[in-house]
């Protein structure tokens, strides 16, 4: 994944649910939000472009490290 793909993913706005209207980076600011993104990343019903942006975001080493700290 390129840094440009991560930057695009950071800005991607969720269009449903509790976090509707917030970008991935904003959601991940809280432990609850980061856990939600981790859960969402495992869902088989995701559609494009959310699936690609979320996978790129969650694959970032910094995000992975934050997740490990929550476990």
C-alpha positions as CSV (number, residue, x, y, z in Angstrom):
1,X,0.0,0.0,0.0
2,X,1.3,3.4,-0.9
3,X,1.2,6.4,1.4
4,X,-1.2,8.1,-1.0
5,X,-3.7,5.2,-0.6
6,X,-3.5,5.6,3.2
7,X,-4.1,9.3,2.9
8,X,-7.1,8.7,0.7
9,X,-8.4,6.1,3.2
10,X,-7.9,8.5,6.1
11,X,-10.3,11.0,4.5
12,X,-13.0,8.4,3.4
13,X,-16.3,9.3,5.0
14,X,-18.6,6.6,6.4
15,X,-22.1,7.0,5.0
16,X,-24.2,4.9,7.5
17,X,-24.7,4.1,11.2
18,X,-23.4,5.8,14.3
19,X,-20.4,7.3,12.6
20,X,-22.2,8.6,9.5
21,X,-20.5,11.7,8.2
22,X,-17.1,11.0,9.9
23,X,-13.9,10.0,8.1
24,X,-11.9,6.9,9.1
25,X,-9.2,9.0,10.8
26,X,-11.8,10.8,13.0
27,X,-13.5,7.5,14.0
28,X,-10.2,5.9,15.0
29,X,-9.4,8.7,17.4
30,X,-11.2,6.8,20.2
31,X,-10.7,3.2,21.3
32,X,-14.4,2.6,20.7
33,X,-14.1,3.9,17.2
34,X,-11.0,1.9,16.4
35,X,-12.6,-1.3,17.7
36,X,-15.6,-0.5,15.5
37,X,-13.4,-0.1,12.4
38,X,-11.6,-3.4,13.2
39,X,-15.0,-5.1,13.5
40,X,-16.2,-3.5,10.3
41,X,-13.1,-4.6,8.5
42,X,-14.0,-8.2,9.1
43,X,-17.5,-7.9,7.7
44,X,-18.2,-9.8,4.4
45,X,-21.0,-7.4,3.3
46,X,-18.8,-4.4,2.7
47,X,-19.1,-2.8,-0.7
48,X,-16.8,-0.6,-2.7
49,X,-15.3,1.9,-2.2
50,X,-15.6,1.5,1.6
51,X,-14.1,-2.0,1.5
52,X,-10.9,-0.9,-0.3
53,X,-10.4,2.3,1.8
54,X,-11.1,0.5,5.1
55,X,-8.7,-2.4,4.3
56,X,-6.0,0.2,3.3
57,X,-6.5,2.1,6.5
58,X,-6.5,-0.9,8.8
59,X,-3.4,-2.3,7.1
60,X,-1.2,0.7,8.1
61,X,1.4,-0.4,10.6
62,X,0.6,2.5,13.0
63,X,-3.1,1.5,13.1
64,X,-2.1,-2.1,13.6
65,X,0.1,-1.1,16.6
66,X,-2.8,0.9,18.1
67,X,-5.1,-2.1,17.8
68,X,-2.5,-4.4,19.4
69,X,-2.5,-2.0,22.4
70,X,-6.2,-2.4,22.8
71,X,-6.1,-6.1,23.1
